[in-house]
Amino acid sequence: MAERYGTDHHEFVLRPNAIEILPELIRHFGEPFADSSALPTFYVAQQTSQSVKVVLTGDGGDESFGGYDRYARWLRLALLSDALPDGLRPNLAALRYSRLTDSRAAGLIRRLKRSARFVALDGPSRYLELVSYFPSGEKTELYSDDFAATVQGHPEADILRTAWSAWPGMTGVDHLACTDVENYLPDDLLVKVDIMSMYHGLEARAPFLDHRLMEYAATLPDNLKVRGGRTKYLLKKAALSRLPTELVLRPKMGFAIPLAEWLRGELRPYATELLLDDASVRRGYFKPETVAGLLEDHFRGAADNAYRIWALLCLEVWHREFVD
């Protein structure tokens, strides 16, 4: 793209030692903000601020035009769910928590169990399953008895259920998108970009959030947003007249870091020490044996617990920065 349009691009390689700034990031967020893409966002803003003071972002494009892979997955599994007899649903829900394991096909079995759980749930519970690092059953295994008793009666799912219920009559991708616009977009994505850009004196503007564009996109049917498993269908069709096909139709790449690999390599001692030392255990939130199991399963490749571990790390760092 730089060659085609004569733009001036620069490359910056992010390495595992970038984790050293995590306490600083948490201080600026002021909360245990556990979106790992805050790390590359910090460095992109840092590098960009050396050349310009105002940038454009793509925030809002996925919500309005069906860009998230979970939208395509939702449509696929929702169709399967609707075709199932009601009597089969409880059995599928139970499968999610069964002890069905096979070390030779652990990844496949985990995906099958999660899909079975997804198919068995109602709409807001399905949404929660898609966006949660720790589904409800895993939280039961993670929480200590005292902490579980403390939070009982305050289910975190109520926040999303309220947002979901605010859009009666919505179906398919639109229902997910509206819920994202009420929660994920303002409470995660825009917070992340705003704080990381302003940290470096950089102003970020999001043209996809123009209210007229969002209102227009809200009128589009699902099949112009997700079609045949392809996300952002209409937006990509429009882009094909201006951008190379291989760029427009390449697989979606989130703004992610190779967290799973880092945690199995250079960050393994850091995660182990922070989450299993006496100070962390004394907080009494989580069962130490469950946390140790999450770490061990990830380290030996039996599971990808990278985002779960990251969330726990951010919570522990927040405690040490603001509470201890």
C-alpha positions in Angstrom: 0.0 0.0 0.0 2.9 2.4 0.7 4.3 1.7 -2.7 0.9 2.0 -4.4 0.0 5.4 -2.9 3.4 6.8 -2.1 2.8 7.0 1.6 5.5 7.1 4.2 5.3 4.0 6.4 7.5 3.0 9.3 8.0 -0.4 11.0 8.2 -0.8 14.7 8.8 -4.3 16.2 7.1 -5.0 19.5 8.9 -7.4 21.8 8.0 -9.2 25.0 10.0 -6.8 27.2 7.2 -4.3 26.3 5.4 -5.8 29.3 7.6 -3.7 31.5 5.2 -0.7 30.9 2.1 -2.6 32.1 2.1 -0.9 35.6 2.4 2.5 33.8 -0.5 1.6 31.5 -2.7 0.5 34.4 -2.0 3.7 36.3 -3.2 5.7 33.3 -6.4 3.6 32.9 -7.0 3.8 36.6 -8.7 0.4 36.5 -7.7 -3.3 35.8 -8.1 -2.7 32.0 -7.4 -6.1 30.5 -7.5 -5.5 26.7 -4.0 -6.6 25.7 -4.2 -4.5 22.5 -3.6 -1.5 24.8 0.0 -2.4 24.6 0.5 -2.1 20.8 -1.9 0.9 20.8 0.5 2.6 23.3 3.5 2.1 20.9 1.6 3.0 17.8 0.5 6.2 19.4 4.0 6.8 20.6 5.6 6.3 17.2 2.9 8.3 15.4 3.1 11.3 17.7 6.6 11.8 16.6 5.4 12.8 13.1 1.8 14.1 13.4 -0.7 15.3 16.0 -4.0 14.1 14.6 -4.8 10.6 13.3 -7.8 8.7 11.9 -8.9 5.3 13.4 -11.2 2.6 12.2 -13.2 2.3 15.4 -16.9 1.7 14.7 -16.4 0.0 11.4 -16.8 -3.5 12.7 -19.9 -2.7 14.7 -21.7 -0.9 11.8 -20.7 -3.2 9.0 -20.4 -6.6 10.6 -16.6 -7.0 10.9 -16.2 -9.3 13.9 -15.6 -13.0 13.3 -18.0 -13.6 16.2 -20.8 -12.2 14.1 -20.3 -14.9 11.4 -20.0 -17.5 14.1 -23.2 -16.3 15.7 -25.1 -16.6 12.5 -23.8 -20.1 11.8 -24.4 -21.5 15.3 -27.7 -19.7 15.8 -29.1 -21.4 12.7 -28.1 -24.7 14.1 -29.6 -23.8 17.5 -32.9 -22.9 16.0 -33.1 -26.2 14.2 -32.6 -28.3 17.4 -35.5 -29.9 19.4 -35.9 -28.2 22.7 -35.3 -31.4 24.6 -31.8 -31.6 23.3 -30.7 -28.3 24.6 -30.1 -29.3 28.3 -27.9 -32.2 27.2 -25.8 -29.8 25.1 -25.4 -27.4 28.0 -24.3 -30.2 30.2 -21.6 -31.3 27.7 -19.9 -27.9 28.1 -19.0 -28.9 31.6 -18.3 -32.6 31.1 -14.9 -34.2 31.6 -14.7 -35.3 28.0 -11.0 -35.0 27.3 -8.4 -36.4 24.9 -4.9 -35.0 25.0 -4.4 -35.8 21.3 -7.4 -33.7 20.3 -7.7 -31.3 23.2 -8.2 -28.2 21.0 -10.9 -29.8 18.9 -12.8 -31.1 21.9 -12.7 -27.7 23.6 -14.1 -26.1 20.5 -16.9 -28.7 20.3 -17.8 -28.3 23.9 -17.9 -24.5 23.7 -20.0 -24.7 20.5 -22.4 -27.1 22.2 -22.7 -24.8 25.1 -23.3 -21.8 22.8 -26.0 -23.6 20.9 -27.9 -24.4 24.1 -28.0 -20.9 25.5 -30.5 -18.1 25.0 -29.5 -14.9 23.2 -27.9 -12.7 25.9 -26.1 -15.7 27.4 -24.7 -16.6 24.0 -23.4 -13.1 23.7 -21.8 -13.3 27.1 -20.2 -16.6 26.1 -18.7 -14.9 23.0 -17.1 -11.9 24.7 -16.1 -13.4 28.1 -12.6 -14.5 29.0 -14.0 -16.6 31.8 -17.5 -18.1 31.1 -19.7 -18.5 34.2 -18.8 -22.2 34.7 -15.1 -21.4 34.8 -15.6 -18.6 37.2 -17.2 -21.1 39.6 -14.0 -23.1 39.5 -11.8 -20.1 39.8 -13.4 -18.1 42.7 -12.6 -18.9 46.3 -15.5 -19.8 48.5 -15.4 -16.5 50.3 -15.2 -14.4 47.1 -18.0 -16.4 45.5 -20.2 -15.6 48.5 -19.2 -11.9 48.3 -20.3 -11.5 44.6 -23.3 -13.8 44.8 -26.4 -11.8 43.9 -24.4 -9.4 41.7 -24.0 -11.4 38.4 -21.9 -9.6 35.9 -24.1 -10.9 33.1 -26.8 -8.5 34.2 -24.9 -5.6 32.6 -25.0 -7.2 29.2 -28.4 -8.6 29.6 -29.7 -5.1 30.3 -28.0 -3.9 27.1 -29.3 -6.8 25.1 -32.8 -6.3 26.3 -32.7 -2.6 25.3 -33.1 -3.7 21.6 -36.4 -5.7 21.5 -37.2 -7.0 18.0 -33.6 -7.0 16.9 -32.2 -10.2 15.4 -29.0 -11.6 14.1 -26.0 -9.4 13.5 -27.9 -6.2 14.4 -28.6 -7.4 17.9 -24.9 -8.2 18.5 -23.8 -4.9 16.9 -26.2 -2.8 19.0 -25.1 -4.4 22.2 -21.5 -3.9 21.2 -22.2 -0.2 20.4 -23.6 0.1 24.0 -20.8 -1.7 25.7 -17.7 -2.9 23.9 -17.2 0.1 21.8 -17.5 2.9 24.5 -16.2 0.9 27.5 -13.2 -0.8 25.8 -12.2 0.3 22.3 -12.8 4.0 22.6 -11.3 4.1 26.2 -8.2 2.3 25.0 -7.6 4.6 22.0 -8.5 7.8 23.8 -6.2 7.2 26.8 -3.3 5.7 24.8 -3.4 8.5 22.2 -3.8 11.4 24.7 -0.9 9.9 26.8 1.3 10.9 23.8 -0.5 14.2 23.0 -2.1 12.6 20.0 -5.7 13.3 18.9 -7.5 10.4 17.4 -10.7 10.8 15.3 -13.0 8.0 14.2 -14.9 8.8 11.0 -16.8 5.5 11.1 -18.6 6.9 14.2 -20.2 9.7 12.2 -23.8 9.4 13.4 -25.2 9.6 9.8 -23.0 6.8 8.7 -24.0 4.6 11.7 -27.7 5.4 11.1 -27.4 4.3 7.5 -25.5 1.1 8.4 -28.2 0.3 10.9 -30.7 0.0 8.1 -28.7 -2.6 6.2 -29.8 -6.3 6.3 -27.5 -9.0 7.8 -26.6 -10.4 4.4 -24.9 -7.1 3.4 -22.8 -7.3 6.5 -22.0 -11.0 6.8 -22.4 -13.3 3.8 -21.2 -16.8 3.3 -19.0 -16.5 6.4 -17.4 -13.3 5.0 -17.5 -10.3 7.3 -17.9 -6.7 6.3 -19.3 -7.9 3.0 -20.7 -4.5 1.7 -17.7 -2.5 3.0 -15.3 -4.9 1.2 -17.3 -4.7 -2.0 -17.0 -0.9 -1.9 -13.2 -1.1 -1.2 -12.5 -3.4 -4.1 -12.7 -0.6 -6.5 -9.9 1.3 -4.7 -7.7 -1.3 -3.0 -5.9 -4.4 -4.1 -8.0 -7.6 -3.9 -5.4 -9.4 -1.8 -5.6 -6.7 0.8 -9.4 -6.4 1.0 -10.1 -10.1 1.1 -7.3 -11.2 3.4 -8.3 -12.8 6.7 -9.1 -10.3 9.5 -6.2 -9.4 11.7 -7.1 -8.0 15.0 -4.8 -5.5 16.8 -3.3 -8.2 18.9 0.1 -9.3 20.2 1.4 -12.9 20.3 0.5 -13.1 24.0 0.1 -16.9 24.0 3.7 -17.3 22.7 5.1 -14.6 25.0 3.6 -16.3 28.1 5.1 -19.6 27.2 8.5 -17.9 26.7 10.0 -14.8 28.1 6.9 -13.8 30.2 6.5 -17.2 31.9 8.5 -16.3 35.0 6.8 -12.9 35.3 3.3 -14.4 35.1 4.1 -17.2 37.6 5.7 -14.9 40.1 3.0 -12.3 40.0 0.0 -14.6 40.2 1.3 -17.2 42.6 3.3 -15.2 45.1 2.1 -14.7 48.7 0.7 -11.2 48.1 -1.6 -12.4 45.3 -2.7 -15.5 47.1 -3.5 -13.6 50.3 -6.1 -11.5 48.5 -8.4 -14.5 48.6 -10.2 -13.9 45.4 -9.2 -17.1 43.6 -8.3 -20.7 44.3 -4.5 -20.9 44.0 -4.7 -24.4 42.6 -7.0 -23.2 39.8 -4.7 -20.3 38.9 -1.7 -22.6 39.0 -3.6 -25.0 36.7 -4.4 -22.2 34.2 -0.8 -21.4 34.0 0.5 -24.9 33.8 -2.1 -25.9 31.1 -1.0 -22.9 29.1 2.7 -23.4 29.5 2.6 -27.0 28.3 0.3 -26.2 25.4 -2.8 -28.1 26.6 -4.9 -24.9 26.4 -4.7 -21.3 25.3 -5.3 -19.4 28.5 -3.4 -16.3 27.4 -6.3 -13.9 27.7 -7.4 -15.4 31.1 -3.9 -15.0 32.4 -3.6 -11.5 31.1 -6.9 -10.5 32.8 -5.6 -11.9 36.1 -2.2 -10.1 35.6 -4.0 -6.8 35.0 -6.1 -7.2 38.1 -3.0 -8.0 40.2 -1.0 -5.1 38.8 -3.9 -2.7 39.5 -4.0 -3.9 43.1 -0.3 -3.2 43.6 -0.6 0.2 41.9 -3.7 1.5 43.6 -4.6 -0.6 46.7 -1.6 -2.1 48.4 
